[in-house]
């Protein structure tokens, strides 16, 4: 009598599960990338308007990735003074600038108050950082802020030890600065 054929071993369905898991992970990753893009386009600095405050970690090689923050946040060292569309130029003043590919340009002014001190003020690449005025990293101390004018010479004339004034025509503001005290 011929031998009875044995039942073939059951095929494992591991390949099917791997395919399902990889598909789910892929869909989740695409969803996260989509949400990040939508967040950037809708709520990011890309759409910042005058009066919005920002933090920029690095100005080097067009890598600035501004973050919109509440103006009272210590990391919010910049404020949008002017937003231009279609490649316009910032008003003559001491603005930092960010230009986006589609033509929008943000003209940024310091978001500081009297008594603040900043590090990285003279750095061509690093973002500003609020620090204690006694910190060795402090570059400038904010002595006086005058709104309603952009005449830095007149606004800072009576401020003792002033190095000069940063002037912003829109909104008309002068920020008088000196070297920090290192006591």
Secondary structure, DSSP 8 states (H G I E B T S, - for coil): -------------HHHHHHHHHHHHHHHHHHHHHHHHHHHHHHSGGG--TT-EEE-SB-GGG----EEE-TTSTT--EEEEEEESTT----SSS-EEEE-TTS-EEEEEE---TT-EEESTT-SSB--EEE-TTSTTEEEEEEEEEES---HHHHHTTSTTEEEEEEETTTTEEEEEE-----
